[in-house]
C-alpha cells in the first residue's frame, strides 16, 4: 500500500510540475518570440544580418529555408534556372559562407548584404542578397544579384 501511495504521489508531483512549466511558457511575453523592429516597424540591419546568417548557414540554405523563407518571385526565378542554384549563384555546395555588413534603404524598404562563398581550393565568389524591411510580415529573401564581382 505504501508503494502505491508513493507512486501516486510522485506521479501527481510530476504532473503538477509539468503543468506549471506549460503555464509559465504560455504566459511568456509575446515580444520574446517576435523580432525587434525599429519604431517604424522595419527590420533592422542587425536582424537582417542574423536572418541571412541563419538562412545561408555554413553551406547554403536547406530545403526548409528554400520553401518558407524565399519570396515567391525568387522561387520562380530559381525554377526557371535548373542546374544553377540562384540562391547561391553557383552550381555546387560551397565550403563556407560569410555574410557581410548589411545596408538598409528605408525609402526603398529593402536591406541587403554581400554574401561571400568560399570554395575548395581557395577561390571565392560574392553576390548580393536582398531582404524586405517590412516588419509586419515574416522576413524573407526577396532577391539575389549574382552580378557582384568574383575573386
C-alpha positions as CSV (number, residue, x, y, z in Angstrom):
1,X,0.0,0.0,0.0
2,X,2.9,2.4,0.8
3,X,4.4,1.7,-2.6
4,X,1.1,2.6,-4.3
5,X,0.8,5.8,-2.3
6,X,4.4,6.8,-3.1
7,X,4.0,6.1,-6.8
8,X,0.8,8.1,-6.9
9,X,2.4,11.0,-5.0
10,X,5.4,11.0,-7.4
11,X,3.1,10.9,-10.5
12,X,1.0,13.7,-9.1
13,X,4.1,15.8,-8.3
14,X,5.5,15.3,-11.9
15,X,2.1,16.2,-13.4
16,X,1.9,19.4,-11.3
17,X,5.5,20.4,-12.3
18,X,4.8,19.8,-16.0
19,X,1.6,21.8,-15.8
20,X,3.4,24.7,-14.1
21,X,6.1,24.6,-16.7
22,X,3.5,24.7,-19.5
23,X,1.6,27.6,-17.8
24,X,4.8,29.6,-17.4
25,X,5.7,29.0,-21.0
26,X,2.3,30.1,-22.2
27,X,2.4,33.3,-20.1
28,X,5.8,34.4,-21.5
29,X,5.6,37.8,-23.2
30,X,5.0,37.6,-27.0
31,X,7.8,40.1,-27.6
32,X,10.3,37.4,-26.5
33,X,9.3,35.4,-29.6
34,X,8.9,38.2,-32.2
35,X,11.6,40.1,-33.9
36,X,12.6,43.5,-32.7
37,X,12.0,46.1,-35.3
38,X,12.7,49.8,-35.4
39,X,9.9,52.3,-34.3
40,X,8.6,52.4,-37.9
41,X,8.1,48.6,-37.9
42,X,11.0,47.9,-40.2
43,X,13.6,45.2,-39.7
44,X,17.0,46.5,-38.6
45,X,20.3,45.8,-40.2
46,X,21.2,43.6,-37.2
47,X,18.0,41.5,-37.7
48,X,18.7,41.1,-41.4
49,X,22.3,40.1,-40.8
50,X,21.1,37.4,-38.3
51,X,18.4,36.2,-40.8
52,X,20.9,35.9,-43.6
53,X,23.4,34.1,-41.5
54,X,20.7,31.6,-40.4
55,X,19.3,31.3,-43.9
56,X,22.7,30.6,-45.6
57,X,24.3,28.7,-42.7
58,X,27.7,27.2,-43.5
59,X,26.9,25.6,-46.8
60,X,23.7,27.1,-48.2
61,X,20.0,27.1,-47.4
62,X,18.3,23.8,-46.6
63,X,15.0,22.7,-48.2
64,X,13.0,24.2,-45.4
65,X,14.6,27.7,-45.8
66,X,14.1,27.4,-49.6
67,X,10.4,26.6,-49.2
68,X,9.5,29.0,-46.3
69,X,11.9,31.9,-46.3
70,X,12.1,32.9,-50.0
71,X,9.7,35.3,-51.8
72,X,7.5,33.8,-54.5
73,X,9.2,35.8,-57.3
74,X,12.6,34.5,-56.3
75,X,11.3,30.9,-56.2
76,X,10.0,31.4,-59.8
77,X,13.4,32.7,-60.8
78,X,15.0,29.7,-59.3
79,X,12.6,27.3,-61.1
80,X,13.5,29.0,-64.4
81,X,17.2,28.2,-63.9
82,X,17.5,24.4,-63.5
83,X,21.1,23.3,-62.9
84,X,22.0,26.6,-61.3
85,X,21.4,27.5,-57.7
86,X,20.1,31.0,-57.9
87,X,20.1,31.4,-54.2
88,X,23.9,30.7,-54.1
89,X,24.8,31.9,-57.5
90,X,26.5,28.6,-58.1
91,X,26.2,25.0,-59.2
92,X,27.8,23.3,-56.2
93,X,27.8,23.5,-52.4
94,X,30.4,26.0,-51.0
95,X,32.9,25.0,-48.3
96,X,31.9,28.1,-46.2
97,X,29.6,31.2,-46.5
98,X,30.2,34.6,-44.9
99,X,27.6,37.4,-44.7
100,X,28.9,40.9,-44.9
101,X,27.7,44.2,-43.4
102,X,24.0,45.0,-44.0
103,X,22.8,48.2,-45.6
104,X,19.2,49.3,-45.3
105,X,17.4,51.8,-47.5
106,X,14.2,52.8,-45.7
107,X,12.8,54.7,-48.7
108,X,13.2,51.5,-50.8
109,X,12.0,49.3,-47.9
110,X,14.9,46.9,-48.6
111,X,18.1,45.8,-46.9
112,X,21.0,44.0,-48.5
113,X,24.4,42.4,-47.8
114,X,27.2,40.9,-49.8
115,X,27.3,37.2,-49.3
116,X,30.7,35.5,-50.0
117,X,31.0,31.8,-50.8
118,X,34.3,30.1,-50.3
119,X,35.2,27.0,-52.4
120,X,37.6,24.1,-52.1
121,X,41.0,25.1,-53.4
122,X,40.7,28.7,-52.3
123,X,38.5,30.6,-54.8
124,X,35.6,32.7,-53.5
125,X,32.6,34.4,-55.1
126,X,30.3,37.1,-53.9
127,X,26.7,38.1,-54.6
128,X,24.2,40.4,-53.1
129,X,21.2,39.2,-51.1
130,X,18.1,41.4,-50.6
131,X,15.5,41.3,-47.8
132,X,12.3,43.2,-47.3
133,X,12.3,45.7,-44.4
134,X,8.6,45.4,-43.7
135,X,8.5,44.2,-40.1
136,X,4.7,43.4,-40.3
137,X,5.5,40.4,-42.4
138,X,7.8,37.4,-41.8
139,X,11.3,38.1,-43.1
140,X,12.1,36.5,-46.5
141,X,14.8,36.6,-49.0
142,X,13.5,38.9,-51.8
143,X,16.2,38.6,-54.5
144,X,19.7,37.7,-55.2
145,X,22.1,39.6,-57.6
146,X,24.7,37.2,-58.9
147,X,26.4,40.1,-60.8
148,X,28.7,41.1,-57.9
149,X,32.4,40.7,-58.8
150,X,34.1,37.4,-58.1
151,X,37.7,36.9,-56.8
